[in-house]
Amino acid sequence: MSLIKKNSEFHKQMVTWRHHLHKHPELSFKEVMTSDYIASVLESHNIEMHRGLAVTGIVATIHGTKKGKAIGLRADMDALPIQEKNEFSHKSVHDGKMHACGHDGHSTMLLGAAVYLKENNDFAGTVHFIFQPAEEGGGGGRVMVEEGIFDMFPCDAVYGMHNWPGLAEGKFAVHDTAVMAANETLKITIKGKGGHAAMPDQCIDPIVIGAQVITAIQSIVSRSVAPLDSAVVSVTMVDAGFVSNVIPNEMNLMGSLRYFKSEVGDKVKERIKSIAQGICESMGANVEFSSEPNYPATINTPKHAELCAIAASMVVGDKNVLRNEQPTMGSEDFAFLLNALEGAYIWIGNGLVPEDSPKGGCMLHNTRYDFNDEILPIGTSYWVELVRSILK
């Protein structure tokens, strides 16, 4: 049963916080006003905090009435470079910036838990509330780890939570192990020989060669990756040519690679390089291939996933805690924190899609997305129950 009741004064207060954050979105490592606002709420409740990790990050700390171990709870703060198309009163006032992934809601639920636990600290140990910047491609989690967050604030485990459109309001999803995939950026440069479009026989056309490379590497997952493993190869950017009557010298391809197991990622990259080299060499061109790691895979520790499931069931009941749903090939930089510590990352239902429900009716990163305010008490209650069930 939810500790924080819907439509209670505390729920209404959290809605006010959430709407303020949604209205004033800021991009990665530039969450200055966001950080100041969160800090002002923490300060107004006399909650101890440290600021400045990863530029705008905040770590707030609450001690229980008895000594015990320490845990970390994390929420992200940044927005996306998207122009919002909603028309409600709390829509973004910053052109080209929008909370289209629910980080405003994540920060609000964690802030709510901090305020609640400050007044109800009947637990044994310490809780560090991590308000992290730059999840959306900036790697704020990596920076916080590199700057020594867990040296400054030692924790036995760390926990995260993300809202999930398409998962009904009042439900949680908890994975024992894999939750979200690793993500790498792929770059392929094909160097041919340019010339007149009317005389292709005198050229080495990188566009024709590149088209064959794009097609060929789509066979890698189906023919080089074991059927029970997972990987995605997507070519997402193609850059070649500048005028209709000239064959260019070069074609540049960029794309995305997703996987859960590092050995699978290594094998896919090896095959991409081999296929691209083979096709290019056979047609007289040269090729350069590189990959840039972005986020590692988000992999839960099973025993901590179980603790999360128990806490979630205390809020919504066992039947509303889904176990081992399909993981997603999307990525999440909470993975950097899980690489540094044991822990778990779960999903909270934001509501069904439009044909089923008016709440939470857009998928993440949509221009009309909005966090569902009805789940604020559910998420905050989960954080509180997690603390109480672990630090007892």
BALOBA-1460 file (C-alpha; in Angstrom, 3 decimals):
// residues 392
<rec num="1" residu="m" x="0.000" y="0.000" z="0.000"/>
<rec num="2" residu="s" x="1.346" y="3.415" z="-0.997"/>
<rec num="3" residu="l" x="2.621" y="5.402" z="1.984"/>
<rec num="4" residu="i" x="2.005" y="8.691" z="0.197"/>
<rec num="5" residu="k" x="-1.635" y="8.990" z="-0.776"/>
<rec num="6" residu="k" x="-2.880" y="10.307" z="-4.092"/>
<rec num="7" residu="n" x="-4.283" y="13.824" z="-3.916"/>
<rec num="8" residu="s" x="-2.747" y="14.341" z="-0.488"/>
<rec num="9" residu="e" x="-1.111" y="17.675" z="0.285"/>
<rec num="10" residu="f" x="2.290" y="16.034" z="-0.151"/>
<rec num="11" residu="h" x="1.279" y="14.687" z="-3.567"/>
<rec num="12" residu="k" x="0.132" y="18.181" z="-4.585"/>
<rec num="13" residu="q" x="3.461" y="19.588" z="-3.397"/>
<rec num="14" residu="m" x="5.345" y="17.080" z="-5.531"/>
<rec num="15" residu="v" x="3.228" y="18.003" z="-8.568"/>
<rec num="16" residu="t" x="4.271" y="21.618" z="-8.033"/>
<rec num="17" residu="w" x="7.942" y="20.596" z="-7.980"/>
<rec num="18" residu="r" x="7.534" y="18.419" z="-11.058"/>
<rec num="19" residu="h" x="5.749" y="21.078" z="-13.081"/>
<rec num="20" residu="h" x="8.434" y="23.644" z="-12.236"/>
<rec num="21" residu="l" x="11.176" y="21.271" z="-13.395"/>
<rec num="22" residu="h" x="9.250" y="20.389" z="-16.568"/>
<rec num="23" residu="k" x="8.733" y="24.048" z="-17.378"/>
<rec num="24" residu="h" x="12.446" y="24.869" z="-17.059"/>
<rec num="25" residu="p" x="14.357" y="22.056" z="-18.819"/>
<rec num="26" residu="e" x="18.128" y="22.188" z="-19.180"/>
<rec num="27" residu="l" x="20.526" y="20.066" z="-21.204"/>
<rec num="28" residu="s" x="23.394" y="17.855" z="-20.049"/>
<rec num="29" residu="f" x="25.876" y="19.463" z="-17.642"/>
<rec num="30" residu="k" x="23.931" y="22.743" z="-17.883"/>
<rec num="31" residu="e" x="21.258" y="21.885" z="-15.289"/>
<rec num="32" residu="v" x="22.095" y="25.000" z="-13.238"/>
<rec num="33" residu="m" x="18.556" y="26.202" z="-12.490"/>
<rec num="34" residu="t" x="17.399" y="22.606" z="-12.051"/>
<rec num="35" residu="s" x="20.153" y="21.932" z="-9.526"/>
<rec num="36" residu="d" x="19.454" y="25.215" z="-7.718"/>
<rec num="37" residu="y" x="15.744" y="24.407" z="-7.462"/>
<rec num="38" residu="i" x="16.329" y="20.906" z="-6.096"/>
<rec num="39" residu="a" x="18.900" y="22.289" z="-3.661"/>
<rec num="40" residu="s" x="16.430" y="24.950" z="-2.475"/>
<rec num="41" residu="v" x="13.849" y="22.289" z="-1.618"/>
<rec num="42" residu="l" x="16.451" y="20.179" z="0.197"/>
<rec num="43" residu="e" x="17.710" y="23.221" z="2.100"/>
<rec num="44" residu="s" x="14.190" y="24.227" z="3.118"/>
<rec num="45" residu="h" x="13.873" y="20.839" z="4.840"/>
<rec num="46" residu="n" x="17.332" y="21.044" z="6.468"/>
<rec num="47" residu="i" x="18.670" y="18.135" z="4.441"/>
<rec num="48" residu="e" x="22.441" y="17.821" z="4.293"/>
<rec num="49" residu="m" x="23.818" y="18.021" z="0.761"/>
<rec num="50" residu="h" x="26.982" y="18.228" z="-1.309"/>
<rec num="51" residu="r" x="26.965" y="20.052" z="-4.656"/>
<rec num="52" residu="g" x="29.286" y="20.209" z="-7.662"/>
<rec num="53" residu="l" x="29.976" y="16.588" z="-8.604"/>
<rec num="54" residu="a" x="29.864" y="16.309" z="-12.405"/>
<rec num="55" residu="v" x="29.329" y="20.097" z="-12.545"/>
<rec num="56" residu="t" x="25.689" y="20.291" z="-11.435"/>
<rec num="57" residu="g" x="25.179" y="17.072" z="-9.479"/>
<rec num="58" residu="i" x="23.850" y="16.918" z="-5.935"/>
<rec num="59" residu="v" x="24.263" y="14.248" z="-3.275"/>
<rec num="60" residu="a" x="21.888" y="14.685" z="-0.334"/>
<rec num="61" residu="t" x="22.373" y="12.568" z="2.785"/>
<rec num="62" residu="i" x="19.992" y="11.443" z="5.512"/>
<rec num="63" residu="h" x="21.065" y="9.380" z="8.500"/>
<rec num="64" residu="g" x="18.746" y="6.986" z="10.270"/>
<rec num="65" residu="t" x="18.156" y="6.876" z="13.997"/>
<rec num="66" residu="k" x="20.525" y="3.899" z="14.297"/>
<rec num="67" residu="k" x="23.847" y="3.049" z="12.710"/>
<rec num="68" residu="g" x="23.993" y="0.679" z="9.768"/>
<rec num="69" residu="k" x="25.111" y="0.349" z="6.173"/>
<rec num="70" residu="a" x="24.685" y="2.971" z="3.462"/>
<rec num="71" residu="i" x="22.857" y="2.827" z="0.143"/>
<rec num="72" residu="g" x="22.557" y="5.199" z="-2.803"/>
<rec num="73" residu="l" x="19.365" y="6.148" z="-4.645"/>
<rec num="74" residu="r" x="19.774" y="7.894" z="-7.985"/>
<rec num="75" residu="a" x="17.630" y="10.088" z="-10.238"/>
<rec num="76" residu="d" x="18.623" y="11.950" z="-13.416"/>
<rec num="77" residu="m" x="17.980" y="15.678" z="-13.977"/>
<rec num="78" residu="d" x="18.679" y="16.631" z="-17.599"/>
<rec num="79" residu="a" x="16.332" y="17.261" z="-20.510"/>
<rec num="80" residu="l" x="16.548" y="16.659" z="-24.270"/>
<rec num="81" residu="p" x="17.129" y="18.994" z="-27.244"/>
<rec num="82" residu="i" x="13.516" y="18.611" z="-28.425"/>
<rec num="83" residu="q" x="10.909" y="21.288" z="-29.184"/>
<rec num="84" residu="e" x="7.882" y="20.533" z="-27.017"/>
<rec num="85" residu="k" x="4.493" y="20.432" z="-28.737"/>
<rec num="86" residu="n" x="2.313" y="20.214" z="-25.632"/>
<rec num="87" residu="e" x="0.068" y="23.147" z="-24.744"/>
<rec num="88" residu="f" x="-0.521" y="22.711" z="-21.005"/>
<rec num="89" residu="s" x="0.467" y="25.384" z="-18.496"/>
<rec num="90" residu="h" x="3.713" y="23.676" z="-17.432"/>
<rec num="91" residu="k" x="5.094" y="23.190" z="-20.951"/>
<rec num="92" residu="s" x="8.723" y="24.134" z="-21.554"/>
<rec num="93" residu="v" x="9.545" y="27.837" z="-21.687"/>
<rec num="94" residu="h" x="12.936" y="27.081" z="-23.225"/>
<rec num="95" residu="d" x="12.785" y="26.701" z="-27.010"/>
<rec num="96" residu="g" x="14.348" y="23.499" z="-28.272"/>
<rec num="97" residu="k" x="14.568" y="21.946" z="-24.808"/>
<rec num="98" residu="m" x="12.111" y="19.534" z="-23.245"/>
<rec num="99" residu="h" x="11.750" y="16.958" z="-20.482"/>
<rec num="100" residu="a" x="10.767" y="14.233" z="-22.935"/>
<rec num="101" residu="c" x="12.107" y="11.317" z="-20.887"/>
<rec num="102" residu="g" x="10.613" y="12.005" z="-17.471"/>
<rec num="103" residu="h" x="13.730" y="13.089" z="-15.624"/>
<rec num="104" residu="d" x="11.620" y="15.832" z="-14.053"/>
<rec num="105" residu="g" x="9.471" y="13.083" z="-12.547"/>
<rec num="106" residu="h" x="12.463" y="10.996" z="-11.520"/>
<rec num="107" residu="s" x="14.009" y="13.928" z="-9.649"/>
<rec num="108" residu="t" x="10.670" y="14.767" z="-8.048"/>
<rec num="109" residu="m" x="10.096" y="11.226" z="-6.741"/>
<rec num="110" residu="l" x="13.601" y="11.083" z="-5.262"/>
<rec num="111" residu="l" x="13.173" y="14.568" z="-3.783"/>
<rec num="112" residu="g" x="9.875" y="13.443" z="-2.285"/>
<rec num="113" residu="a" x="11.554" y="10.427" z="-0.717"/>
<rec num="114" residu="a" x="14.285" y="12.610" z="0.771"/>
<rec num="115" residu="v" x="11.771" y="15.015" z="2.311"/>
<rec num="116" residu="y" x="9.641" y="12.157" z="3.678"/>
<rec num="117" residu="l" x="12.597" y="10.260" z="5.140"/>
<rec num="118" residu="k" x="14.021" y="13.387" z="6.737"/>
<rec num="119" residu="e" x="10.903" y="13.503" z="8.902"/>
<rec num="120" residu="n" x="10.591" y="9.711" z="9.214"/>
<rec num="121" residu="n" x="14.159" y="8.484" z="9.606"/>
<rec num="122" residu="d" x="13.301" y="5.371" z="11.606"/>
<rec num="123" residu="f" x="15.835" y="3.226" z="9.774"/>
<rec num="124" residu="a" x="19.312" y="1.925" z="10.572"/>
<rec num="125" residu="g" x="22.003" y="3.411" z="8.347"/>
<rec num="126" residu="t" x="22.472" y="6.138" z="5.774"/>
<rec num="127" residu="v" x="20.831" y="7.060" z="2.494"/>
<rec num="128" residu="h" x="22.607" y="9.093" z="-0.180"/>
<rec num="129" residu="f" x="20.202" y="10.676" z="-2.682"/>
<rec num="130" residu="i" x="22.066" y="11.147" z="-5.973"/>
<rec num="131" residu="f" x="20.697" y="13.791" z="-8.341"/>
<rec num="132" residu="q" x="22.715" y="13.097" z="-11.457"/>
<rec num="133" residu="p" x="23.228" y="15.361" z="-14.471"/>
<rec num="134" residu="a" x="23.766" y="14.448" z="-18.106"/>
<rec num="135" residu="e" x="22.134" y="11.066" z="-18.569"/>
<rec num="136" residu="e" x="21.079" y="11.879" z="-22.136"/>
<rec num="137" residu="g" x="24.335" y="11.141" z="-23.897"/>
<rec num="138" residu="g" x="26.576" y="13.144" z="-21.596"/>
<rec num="139" residu="g" x="27.671" y="10.261" z="-19.405"/>
<rec num="140" residu="g" x="27.039" y="12.104" z="-16.148"/>
<rec num="141" residu="g" x="27.040" y="8.812" z="-14.267"/>
<rec num="142" residu="r" x="30.511" y="8.015" z="-15.593"/>
<rec num="143" residu="v" x="31.773" y="11.462" z="-14.573"/>
<rec num="144" residu="m" x="30.353" y="11.128" z="-11.067"/>
<rec num="145" residu="v" x="32.094" y="7.769" z="-10.651"/>
<rec num="146" residu="e" x="35.372" y="9.144" z="-12.032"/>
<rec num="147" residu="e" x="35.168" y="12.093" z="-9.651"/>
<rec num="148" residu="g" x="34.906" y="9.673" z="-6.734"/>
<rec num="149" residu="i" x="31.271" y="9.760" z="-5.683"/>
<rec num="150" residu="f" x="31.535" y="6.385" z="-3.951"/>
<rec num="151" residu="d" x="34.777" y="7.375" z="-2.250"/>
<rec num="152" residu="m" x="33.164" y="10.508" z="-0.885"/>
<rec num="153" residu="f" x="29.861" y="8.782" z="-0.145"/>
<rec num="154" residu="p" x="30.560" y="5.070" z="0.401"/>
<rec num="155" residu="c" x="27.584" y="2.844" z="-0.373"/>
<rec num="156" residu="d" x="26.973" y="-0.883" z="-0.146"/>
<rec num="157" residu="a" x="24.669" y="-0.755" z="-3.177"/>
<rec num="158" residu="v" x="23.040" y="1.732" z="-5.530"/>
<rec num="159" residu="y" x="19.518" y="1.749" z="-6.977"/>
<rec num="160" residu="g" x="17.820" y="3.524" z="-9.877"/>
<rec num="161" residu="m" x="14.348" y="3.785" z="-11.408"/>
<rec num="162" residu="h" x="12.925" y="4.928" z="-14.760"/>
<rec num="163" residu="n" x="9.344" y="5.585" z="-15.769"/>
<rec num="164" residu="w" x="8.114" y="3.295" z="-18.550"/>
<rec num="165" residu="p" x="5.291" y="4.341" z="-20.910"/>
<rec num="166" residu="g" x="3.362" y="1.298" z="-22.091"/>
<rec num="167" residu="l" x="3.603" y="-0.247" z="-18.624"/>
<rec num="168" residu="a" x="0.359" y="0.430" z="-16.769"/>
<rec num="169" residu="e" x="0.157" y="2.921" z="-13.931"/>
<rec num="170" residu="g" x="0.453" y="1.049" z="-10.636"/>
<rec num="171" residu="k" x="2.876" y="-1.574" z="-11.946"/>
<rec num="172" residu="f" x="6.626" y="-2.099" z="-11.681"/>
<rec num="173" residu="a" x="8.975" y="-4.221" z="-13.786"/>
<rec num="174" residu="v" x="12.027" y="-5.767" z="-12.123"/>
<rec num="175" residu="h" x="14.720" y="-7.670" z="-14.042"/>
<rec num="176" residu="d" x="17.025" y="-10.141" z="-12.321"/>
<rec num="177" residu="t" x="19.968" y="-9.332" z="-14.601"/>
<rec num="178" residu="a" x="19.930" y="-7.553" z="-17.988"/>
<rec num="179" residu="v" x="17.774" y="-4.419" z="-18.147"/>
<rec num="180" residu="m" x="19.208" y="-2.203" z="-20.892"/>
<rec num="181" residu="a" x="21.832" y="-2.682" z="-23.573"/>
<rec num="182" residu="a" x="25.318" y="-1.339" z="-24.142"/>
<rec num="183" residu="n" x="25.582" y="1.339" z="-26.813"/>
<rec num="184" residu="e" x="28.438" y="2.158" z="-29.188"/>
<rec num="185" residu="t" x="28.688" y="4.610" z="-32.081"/>
<rec num="186" residu="l" x="29.982" y="3.089" z="-35.330"/>
<rec num="187" residu="k" x="31.914" y="5.034" z="-37.970"/>
<rec num="188" residu="i" x="32.804" y="3.772" z="-41.435"/>
<rec num="189" residu="t" x="34.652" y="5.913" z="-43.981"/>
<rec num="190" residu="i" x="34.853" y="4.587" z="-47.547"/>
<rec num="191" residu="k" x="37.503" y="6.263" z="-49.707"/>
<rec num="192" residu="g" x="37.124" y="5.848" z="-53.456"/>
<rec num="193" residu="k" x="37.960" y="7.982" z="-56.457"/>
<rec num="194" residu="g" x="35.637" y="10.771" z="-57.506"/>
<rec num="195" residu="g" x="34.881" y="12.048" z="-60.942"/>
<rec num="196" residu="h" x="32.203" y="12.948" z="-63.462"/>
<rec num="197" residu="a" x="28.831" y="11.255" z="-62.959"/>
<rec num="198" residu="a" x="28.730" y="10.541" z="-66.716"/>
<rec num="199" residu="m" x="32.007" y="8.609" z="-66.545"/>
<rec num="200" residu="p" x="31.646" y="6.127" z="-63.639"/>
<rec num="201" residu="d" x="34.087" y="3.751" z="-65.322"/>
<rec num="202" residu="q" x="36.853" y="6.208" z="-64.496"/>
<rec num="203" residu="c" x="35.851" y="6.376" z="-60.834"/>
<rec num="204" residu="i" x="35.699" y="4.189" z="-57.752"/>
<rec num="205" residu="d" x="32.238" y="5.078" z="-56.578"/>
<rec num="206" residu="p" x="32.075" y="5.125" z="-52.740"/>
<rec num="207" residu="i" x="28.276" y="5.436" z="-52.791"/>
<rec num="208" residu="v" x="27.705" y="2.198" z="-54.679"/>
<rec num="209" residu="i" x="30.260" y="0.502" z="-52.445"/>
<rec num="210" residu="g" x="28.717" y="2.000" z="-49.305"/>
<rec num="211" residu="a" x="25.265" y="0.777" z="-50.307"/>
<rec num="212" residu="q" x="26.609" y="-2.762" z="-50.479"/>
<rec num="213" residu="v" x="28.316" y="-2.379" z="-47.096"/>
<rec num="214" residu="i" x="25.074" y="-1.146" z="-45.505"/>
<rec num="215" residu="t" x="23.149" y="-4.103" z="-46.879"/>
<rec num="216" residu="a" x="25.822" y="-6.679" z="-46.047"/>
<rec num="217" residu="i" x="26.304" y="-5.739" z="-42.402"/>
<rec num="218" residu="q" x="22.579" y="-6.272" z="-41.787"/>
<rec num="219" residu="s" x="23.252" y="-9.995" z="-42.088"/>
<rec num="220" residu="i" x="25.629" y="-9.997" z="-39.116"/>
<rec num="221" residu="v" x="23.049" y="-10.303" z="-36.348"/>
<rec num="222" residu="s" x="21.057" y="-13.014" z="-38.120"/>
<rec num="223" residu="r" x="24.074" y="-15.052" z="-39.226"/>
<rec num="224" residu="s" x="26.958" y="-14.327" z="-36.827"/>
<rec num="225" residu="v" x="25.212" y="-13.836" z="-33.472"/>
<rec num="226" residu="a" x="23.804" y="-16.838" z="-31.615"/>
<rec num="227" residu="p" x="19.991" y="-16.865" z="-31.748"/>
<rec num="228" residu="l" x="19.687" y="-16.671" z="-27.965"/>
<rec num="229" residu="d" x="21.958" y="-13.618" z="-27.758"/>
<rec num="230" residu="s" x="20.892" y="-10.095" z="-28.707"/>
<rec num="231" residu="a" x="22.429" y="-7.350" z="-30.822"/>
<rec num="232" residu="v" x="21.284" y="-4.507" z="-33.047"/>
<rec num="233" residu="v" x="23.234" y="-2.852" z="-35.866"/>
<rec num="234" residu="s" x="21.606" y="0.279" z="-37.281"/>
<rec num="235" residu="v" x="23.118" y="2.609" z="-39.890"/>
<rec num="236" residu="t" x="21.605" y="5.962" z="-39.004"/>
<rec num="237" residu="m" x="23.660" y="8.575" z="-40.889"/>
<rec num="238" residu="v" x="24.898" y="8.628" z="-44.488"/>
<rec num="239" residu="d" x="27.037" y="11.495" z="-45.799"/>
<rec num="240" residu="a" x="28.330" y="11.562" z="-49.371"/>
<rec num="241" residu="g" x="28.245" y="13.863" z="-52.373"/>
<rec num="242" residu="f" x="27.560" y="17.533" z="-52.882"/>
<rec num="243" residu="v" x="26.130" y="17.921" z="-56.404"/>
<rec num="244" residu="s" x="24.157" y="15.710" z="-58.807"/>
<rec num="245" residu="n" x="26.768" y="15.392" z="-61.565"/>
<rec num="246" residu="v" x="29.820" y="14.506" z="-59.447"/>
<rec num="247" residu="i" x="30.745" y="11.142" z="-57.951"/>
<rec num="248" residu="p" x="32.396" y="12.013" z="-54.632"/>
<rec num="249" residu="n" x="35.707" y="10.743" z="-53.329"/>
<rec num="250" residu="e" x="34.336" y="9.607" z="-49.987"/>
<rec num="251" residu="m" x="31.297" y="8.283" z="-48.175"/>
<rec num="252" residu="n" x="30.858" y="8.443" z="-44.406"/>
<rec num="253" residu="l" x="28.524" y="6.137" z="-42.525"/>
<rec num="254" residu="m" x="27.564" y="6.327" z="-38.875"/>
<rec num="255" residu="g" x="25.419" y="4.008" z="-36.856"/>
<rec num="256" residu="s" x="24.589" y="2.409" z="-33.564"/>
<rec num="257" residu="l" x="25.553" y="-0.952" z="-32.089"/>
<rec num="258" residu="r" x="23.617" y="-2.408" z="-29.139"/>
<rec num="259" residu="y" x="24.338" y="-5.577" z="-27.164"/>
<rec num="260" residu="f" x="24.243" y="-7.059" z="-23.656"/>
<rec num="261" residu="k" x="27.357" y="-9.249" z="-23.645"/>
<rec num="262" residu="s" x="30.739" y="-7.681" z="-24.367"/>
<rec num="263" residu="e" x="31.862" y="-10.744" z="-26.312"/>
<rec num="264" residu="v" x="28.847" y="-10.346" z="-28.602"/>
<rec num="265" residu="g" x="29.704" y="-6.685" z="-29.182"/>
<rec num="266" residu="d" x="33.310" y="-7.582" z="-29.982"/>
<rec num="267" residu="k" x="32.232" y="-10.235" z="-32.458"/>
<rec num="268" residu="v" x="29.832" y="-7.886" z="-34.240"/>
<rec num="269" residu="k" x="32.499" y="-5.191" z="-34.567"/>
<rec num="270" residu="e" x="34.970" y="-7.727" z="-35.919"/>
<rec num="271" residu="r" x="32.436" y="-8.819" z="-38.549"/>
<rec num="272" residu="i" x="31.586" y="-5.232" z="-39.538"/>
<rec num="273" residu="k" x="35.245" y="-4.462" z="-40.067"/>
<rec num="274" residu="s" x="35.839" y="-7.676" z="-42.017"/>
<rec num="275" residu="i" x="32.807" y="-7.240" z="-44.271"/>
<rec num="276" residu="a" x="33.533" y="-3.568" z="-44.969"/>
<rec num="277" residu="q" x="37.164" y="-4.319" z="-45.788"/>
<rec num="278" residu="g" x="36.251" y="-7.233" z="-48.031"/>
<rec num="279" residu="i" x="33.698" y="-5.306" z="-50.067"/>
<rec num="280" residu="c" x="35.862" y="-2.201" z="-50.360"/>
<rec num="281" residu="e" x="39.021" y="-4.096" z="-51.331"/>
<rec num="282" residu="s" x="37.144" y="-6.100" z="-53.939"/>
<rec num="283" residu="m" x="35.979" y="-2.852" z="-55.549"/>
<rec num="284" residu="g" x="39.237" y="-0.919" z="-55.280"/>
<rec num="285" residu="a" x="38.377" y="1.338" z="-52.359"/>
<rec num="286" residu="n" x="39.912" y="1.846" z="-48.942"/>
<rec num="287" residu="v" x="37.961" y="1.797" z="-45.708"/>
<rec num="288" residu="e" x="38.398" y="2.991" z="-42.136"/>
<rec num="289" residu="f" x="36.287" y="1.571" z="-39.317"/>
<rec num="290" residu="s" x="36.069" y="2.681" z="-35.705"/>
<rec num="291" residu="s" x="33.685" y="2.362" z="-32.787"/>
<rec num="292" residu="e" x="33.204" y="4.616" z="-29.793"/>
<rec num="293" residu="p" x="31.730" y="3.164" z="-26.585"/>
<rec num="294" residu="n" x="28.954" y="5.275" z="-25.088"/>
<rec num="295" residu="y" x="27.243" y="3.329" z="-22.291"/>
<rec num="296" residu="p" x="27.885" y="-0.183" z="-20.979"/>
<rec num="297" residu="a" x="24.992" y="-2.578" z="-20.476"/>
<rec num="298" residu="t" x="22.776" y="-2.045" z="-17.433"/>
<rec num="299" residu="i" x="22.933" y="-5.362" z="-15.589"/>
<rec num="300" residu="n" x="21.254" y="-5.861" z="-12.212"/>
<rec num="301" residu="t" x="22.675" y="-7.897" z="-9.367"/>
<rec num="302" residu="p" x="20.014" y="-10.594" z="-8.748"/>
<rec num="303" residu="k" x="19.957" y="-10.280" z="-4.946"/>
<rec num="304" residu="h" x="19.406" y="-6.521" z="-5.196"/>
<rec num="305" residu="a" x="16.733" y="-6.975" z="-7.857"/>
<rec num="306" residu="e" x="14.926" y="-9.219" z="-5.376"/>
<rec num="307" residu="l" x="15.103" y="-6.504" z="-2.714"/>
<rec num="308" residu="c" x="13.600" y="-4.037" z="-5.193"/>
<rec num="309" residu="a" x="10.797" y="-6.454" z="-6.063"/>
<rec num="310" residu="i" x="9.962" y="-6.918" z="-2.392"/>
<rec num="311" residu="a" x="9.821" y="-3.146" z="-1.812"/>
<rec num="312" residu="a" x="7.707" y="-2.605" z="-4.936"/>
<rec num="313" residu="s" x="5.264" y="-5.327" z="-3.869"/>
<rec num="314" residu="m" x="4.813" y="-3.544" z="-0.550"/>
<rec num="315" residu="v" x="3.528" y="-0.545" z="-2.495"/>
<rec num="316" residu="v" x="1.446" y="-2.123" z="-5.294"/>
<rec num="317" residu="g" x="1.096" y="-5.812" z="-4.356"/>
<rec num="318" residu="d" x="2.875" y="-8.890" z="-5.719"/>
<rec num="319" residu="k" x="0.650" y="-9.259" z="-8.790"/>
<rec num="320" residu="n" x="1.609" y="-5.770" z="-9.977"/>
<rec num="321" residu="v" x="5.368" y="-6.411" z="-9.886"/>
<rec num="322" residu="l" x="6.359" y="-7.956" z="-13.206"/>
<rec num="323" residu="r" x="9.461" y="-10.106" z="-13.088"/>
<rec num="324" residu="n" x="11.896" y="-10.524" z="-15.964"/>
<rec num="325" residu="e" x="10.051" y="-8.632" z="-18.673"/>
<rec num="326" residu="q" x="11.957" y="-8.394" z="-21.938"/>
<rec num="327" residu="p" x="14.923" y="-6.022" z="-21.513"/>
<rec num="328" residu="t" x="15.252" y="-3.139" z="-23.941"/>
<rec num="329" residu="m" x="18.021" y="-2.406" z="-26.436"/>
<rec num="330" residu="g" x="17.936" y="1.209" z="-25.276"/>
<rec num="331" residu="s" x="20.790" y="2.366" z="-23.051"/>
<rec num="332" residu="e" x="21.116" y="4.044" z="-19.669"/>
<rec num="333" residu="d" x="24.138" y="5.586" z="-17.992"/>
<rec num="334" residu="f" x="23.104" y="4.222" z="-14.601"/>
<rec num="335" residu="a" x="25.190" y="1.350" z="-15.971"/>
<rec num="336" residu="f" x="28.322" y="3.240" z="-14.920"/>
<rec num="337" residu="l" x="27.124" y="3.251" z="-11.318"/>
<rec num="338" residu="l" x="26.297" y="-0.468" z="-11.515"/>
<rec num="339" residu="n" x="29.794" y="-1.116" z="-12.867"/>
<rec num="340" residu="a" x="31.165" y="0.556" z="-9.747"/>
<rec num="341" residu="l" x="28.763" y="-1.014" z="-7.220"/>
<rec num="342" residu="e" x="26.222" y="-3.775" z="-6.895"/>
<rec num="343" residu="g" x="22.608" y="-2.712" z="-7.218"/>
<rec num="344" residu="a" x="19.540" y="-2.712" z="-9.421"/>
<rec num="345" residu="y" x="17.546" y="-0.563" z="-11.827"/>
<rec num="346" residu="i" x="13.792" y="-0.956" z="-12.210"/>
<rec num="347" residu="w" x="10.906" y="0.439" z="-14.286"/>
<rec num="348" residu="i" x="7.789" y="2.114" z="-12.928"/>
<rec num="349" residu="g" x="4.690" y="2.147" z="-15.117"/>
<rec num="350" residu="n" x="3.932" y="5.596" z="-16.549"/>
<rec num="351" residu="g" x="0.654" y="4.514" z="-18.140"/>
<rec num="352" residu="l" x="-0.557" y="2.753" z="-21.249"/>
<rec num="353" residu="v" x="-0.312" y="4.071" z="-24.802"/>
<rec num="354" residu="p" x="-2.964" y="6.433" z="-26.261"/>
<rec num="355" residu="e" x="-5.472" y="3.871" z="-27.516"/>
<rec num="356" residu="d" x="-5.756" y="2.441" z="-24.008"/>
<rec num="357" residu="s" x="-5.313" y="5.400" z="-21.686"/>
<rec num="358" residu="p" x="-5.021" y="9.186" z="-21.742"/>
<rec num="359" residu="k" x="-2.291" y="9.012" z="-19.089"/>
<rec num="360" residu="g" x="1.349" y="8.480" z="-19.994"/>
<rec num="361" residu="g" x="0.144" y="8.378" z="-23.559"/>
<rec num="362" residu="c" x="3.414" y="8.970" z="-25.402"/>
<rec num="363" residu="m" x="6.559" y="6.952" z="-25.583"/>
<rec num="364" residu="l" x="9.834" y="8.404" z="-24.350"/>
<rec num="365" residu="h" x="11.556" y="11.111" z="-26.429"/>
<rec num="366" residu="n" x="8.259" y="12.117" z="-28.046"/>
<rec num="367" residu="t" x="7.478" y="15.829" z="-28.599"/>
<rec num="368" residu="r" x="4.171" y="15.373" z="-26.713"/>
<rec num="369" residu="y" x="5.462" y="13.223" z="-23.858"/>
<rec num="370" residu="d" x="4.649" y="14.209" z="-20.274"/>
<rec num="371" residu="f" x="5.401" y="12.414" z="-17.029"/>
<rec num="372" residu="n" x="2.278" y="11.041" z="-15.342"/>
<rec num="373" residu="d" x="1.789" y="12.957" z="-12.080"/>
<rec num="374" residu="e" x="-0.454" y="10.184" z="-10.738"/>
<rec num="375" residu="i" x="2.553" y="7.902" z="-10.235"/>
<rec num="376" residu="l" x="4.534" y="10.365" z="-8.108"/>
<rec num="377" residu="p" x="3.193" y="8.932" z="-4.810"/>
<rec num="378" residu="i" x="3.807" y="5.375" z="-6.052"/>
<rec num="379" residu="g" x="7.434" y="6.010" z="-6.982"/>
<rec num="380" residu="t" x="8.180" y="7.997" z="-3.844"/>
<rec num="381" residu="s" x="6.577" y="5.315" z="-1.669"/>
<rec num="382" residu="y" x="8.721" y="2.707" z="-3.419"/>
<rec num="383" residu="w" x="11.908" y="4.588" z="-2.541"/>
<rec num="384" residu="v" x="10.816" y="4.858" z="1.086"/>
<rec num="385" residu="e" x="9.890" y="1.175" z="1.318"/>
<rec num="386" residu="l" x="13.199" y="0.189" z="-0.299"/>
<rec num="387" residu="v" x="15.117" y="2.162" z="2.324"/>
<rec num="388" residu="r" x="13.074" y="0.720" z="5.182"/>
<rec num="389" residu="s" x="13.323" y="-2.851" z="3.955"/>
<rec num="390" residu="i" x="17.096" y="-2.733" z="3.443"/>
<rec num="391" residu="l" x="18.157" y="-0.490" z="6.329"/>
<rec num="392" residu="k" x="16.428" y="-2.242" z="9.192"/>
